[in-house]
Amino acid sequence: QKEVEQDPGPLSVPEGAIVSLNCTYSNSAFQYFMWYRQYSRKGPELLMYTYSSGNKEDGRFTAQVDKSSKYISLFIRDSQPSDSATYLCAMSGGDSSYKLIFGSGTRLLVRP
Amino acid sequence: DAGVTQSPTHLIKTRGQQVTLRCSPKSGHDTVSWYQQALGQGPQFIFQYYEEEERQRGNFPDRFSGHQFPNYSSELNVNALLLGDSALYLCASSLKAHTGTGRVEQYFGPGTRLTVT
């Protein structure tokens, strides 16, 4: 079993929809949670960064962390075609304090 | 503000050859990590360099080695290339002050796409 599980998709939604992306994890030592956006053949771009449990909002993006359930989410409001990309969750903490542990990524397609 | 830069963009090598990839960290950052991303997968941690030393290593063989220079830039070397080494190689930079606390806010470069034939 992988430390971080993420549905690969693809997830296809119409423009303007609310998108929900999720990851589950098994290592209770993880404390820092990140979401990256990766366009095709490009490097990952840091979108959101959250410490421990709770919510964080930045523009159209909201990140949620539920450590009791070992579950994190990224919500995208008013989705745009330019949001079409692969979204990677990443975590660190405990023995993995130096490195990021990534999910496999969810491919999102926002249809005009 | 200069971001993370990597060179070359693309590279094609033959099995058994050796390759060197280069990375310059984001301005103000002093720590460089390297990741391998196979097609359709998330990045996998190779190793991290700080103060010109390898600080932590992921589950990669000794064929993978690296170096960090006094200006914080870094190289990744892969010897005896295998077909399975074909991937996107990503460099990420961060601040040492955060390392070891669990806070690993890393910024990635565009990557080098390596194809081994």
Boltz contact constraints between the chains, C-beta under 6 A:
constraints:
  - contact:
      token1: [A, 31]
      token2: [B, 102]
      max_distance: 6.0
  - contact:
      token1: [A, 32]
      token2: [B, 102]
      max_distance: 6.0
  - contact:
      token1: [A, 32]
      token2: [B, 103]
      max_distance: 6.0
  - contact:
      token1: [A, 42]
      token2: [B, 110]
      max_distance: 6.0
  - contact:
      token1: [A, 43]
      token2: [B, 90]
      max_distance: 6.0
  - contact:
      token1: [A, 43]
      token2: [B, 108]
      max_distance: 6.0
  - contact:
      token1: [A, 43]
      token2: [B, 109]
      max_distance: 6.0
  - contact:
      token1: [A, 43]
      token2: [B, 110]
      max_distance: 6.0
  - contact:
      token1: [A, 43]
      token2: [B, 111]
      max_distance: 6.0
  - contact:
      token1: [A, 44]
      token2: [B, 108]
      max_distance: 6.0
  - contact:
      token1: [A, 49]
      token2: [B, 105]
      max_distance: 6.0
  - contact:
      token1: [A, 88]
      token2: [B, 42]
      max_distance: 6.0
  - contact:
      token1: [A, 92]
      token2: [B, 102]
      max_distance: 6.0
  - contact:
      token1: [A, 92]
      token2: [B, 104]
      max_distance: 6.0
  - contact:
      token1: [A, 93]
      token2: [B, 102]
      max_distance: 6.0
  - contact:
      token1: [A, 97]
      token2: [B, 100]
      max_distance: 6.0
  - contact:
      token1: [A, 97]
      token2: [B, 102]
      max_distance: 6.0
  - contact:
      token1: [A, 98]
      token2: [B, 48]
      max_distance: 6.0
  - contact:
      token1: [A, 98]
      token2: [B, 56]
      max_distance: 6.0
  - contact:
      token1: [A, 98]
      token2: [B, 99]
      max_distance: 6.0
  - contact:
      token1: [A, 99]
      token2: [B, 45]
      max_distance: 6.0
  - contact:
      token1: [A, 100]
      token2: [B, 104]
      max_distance: 6.0
  - contact:
      token1: [A, 102]
      token2: [B, 42]
      max_distance: 6.0
  - contact:
      token1: [A, 102]
      token2: [B, 43]
      max_distance: 6.0
  - contact:
      token1: [A, 103]
      token2: [B, 42]
      max_distance: 6.0
  - contact:
      token1: [A, 104]
      token2: [B, 41]
      max_distance: 6.0
  - contact:
      token1: [A, 104]
      token2: [B, 42]
      max_distance: 6.0
  - contact:
      token1: [A, 105]
      token2: [B, 42]
      max_distance: 6.0
